[in-house]
Amino acid sequence: MRRDGPRGARWTLAASADLEWPARLVAEDLREGLGIGVELELVGEDDLLAAQHVIVEKRISLPFDVLVHAWFDLSSDAPPAVVHREYFHSTGAFRAGPAIPELEALFARFITRTDEDELVEAATDIDRFVYEQALSIFLCAPQALYAVNRHVSFKGHAATLELAETEVSAQHWSRRG
């Protein structure tokens, strides 16, 4: 990250062309809310695959400070841990910065859990750490959210959309016989 002073930081924000609109919103929020100068770099469709390989293979220092891209996760065990591993653990495909010892320790504890309650607790600790350290900015796409009604008990997490802990009551349409 390049800094020009306490409130004069300058960042390069990268995004694929299809995410230009949300990337511009994030850039504007960083400028207005944090006083950070932001230059937006759009990666064209022809260059996208090569750019993804550069990130995953960690071959060069990356030419951006913030990356905006879409992510979805179909895992049901512990989505916070799965998503955060990809971005911040030393084995994560999208990790661009140095390993974070405190997070590595949380993951070491997480992968040894066999009890479901302990697994959820360890995943929650990882989620809390990422949230408290502001390692990511998570944006929700309203078009991708599921509707929740009065017969659904939805448990949200600070940084991810955790559906594994969502339950429906006996009155929910899916349980009526």
N, C-alpha and C positions, 0 to 999 in steps of 0.2 A: 504494500500500500504506500502510495506517495503522499506525504504530508507537507503542507505549506505553512502550518502554524496550528494553534489550538483549535480554532474554528475555521481554518482555511484548508482543510484536507481536500485533496483532489482525487477522485476515484474514476476508474473506467468501469462502466457497467456494460456487460455483454449479454446479448440475447439473440435467439434465432428470429428471423424476420416475422414468423407467425406470432411471436410474442411481443411485437413492437409496442402495441398499445399498453399492456400492463407494465412493460419495462419503462416506458415513458412516465407512467404514473409513479412507479417506484423511484425513478430518478428525480422527479419533481418533489416527491415527499422527502427524499434525502436532502435535496437543496434547501427546501423551505423549513423543514423540521429540525435538521441538524446543522445547517449552514455548511454543507459539504458541496464542493464543486463536483459535478458529475458529467462525464462525457459518455454518451451512448454509442456503443459499437454494435451494429447489427451484423450477424453472420448470415450470409446468403445461403439458400438451399443447396447450391452447388458446393459450398465449402463446409456444410454442416457435418457430414460424416468424418471428414479429415479433422475437424475441430474436436469432435467427440473422441476420436482416437488419441489426440494429443492429451486430452484431460485424463482419460483412463490409463494411458501408458506412462503418464508423468515424465515425458521426454524432455520438456523444456519448461522454463519458468513461464507461467501463464501471463498473457498480455492484458489481464483484467483483474479488477479487485472484487467485483460482484458479478455473479452469473445468475441470470433469470432463465429458468426453464421449467417445463411441466414435469410433474412426477405423479405417478399413482402407484399404489401398493396393494396387492391382493393378499398379502399374508394375513393370517388371523391370529397368530401366536402373540406377537408383541410388535406391532407396527412402529412405535416410537424407536425401539432399538434397531429395527431393520433399516428404517429410513436414515437414522442418525449414523449408523455404521457406514452406510454408503458415502456419506459426506465427511465424516470426521474421524473415523477409526483408521488406524494405520493400514488396514487391509481394504478400506473402502474404495470403490471404483471412482468416485467423484471427488475424493479428498484432494485438495489442491495445496493446503498449507501443511505445516509441520504437525506431527503427532502431538496429542494433548495428554500428558501423563494421567491426570485425574480422570479423564474420560476412558482411557485405556484400562484403568483399574475398575471402573464401573462395568465395562464390558467383560472383563475377566470374571467378575462376580456373576454377571448375567448368564454367561455361557455355561456355568456350572450348576445352574438351578434346574431341578427336576420337578419340584413342587410347584403347582400352578400359581398359588398365592405368592410364593417367593419370586417366581418369574415375573408376575405382574408388578410386584414391588420393585424389583431390579429395573424393569423397563421404565417404570414411573420415575425412578431416580435418574436414569439416563435422560428422559424427557425433561425433567426439572433442570438438570445441569445445562442442557442445550438452551433451554429457555432463559435461565438466569444469566448465563454467559453471553446471551444474544449471538449465538453462533450462526443462526439462520433467521431469515425473515420469511415466514410462511404466509402465503396468500391463498385465500379460498376462492375457488371459482364457483359462484352460485349455481351455474348451469350443471355442475358436476355433483352437487349435493343431493342426498336423498331427503325426501320429505319425512318429517317426524310428526306423528300425531299424538293424541292424549293417551293412547294405549301402548306407547313406546317409551321405554326408559333409556334415554341417551346419555352416556357419560362422556363428556368432552375432556380433552387433555390440553395442556397449555400450548403445545406446538404441533400436534397432529390430530387427525380425525380418526379416532380409535373406535372402530365398529365392533370389535371382538367382545367388548363389555356391554353392548347394547342388547336389551331384552325387550320382549313384548309380553303383555299381560294376557290372561285367558280371554279377555274381551276383544283382542286384536283379530282382524278378519282372517289372518293366517292360521289361527288356532281354533276357530269356530268349526264345529263339525257338521 
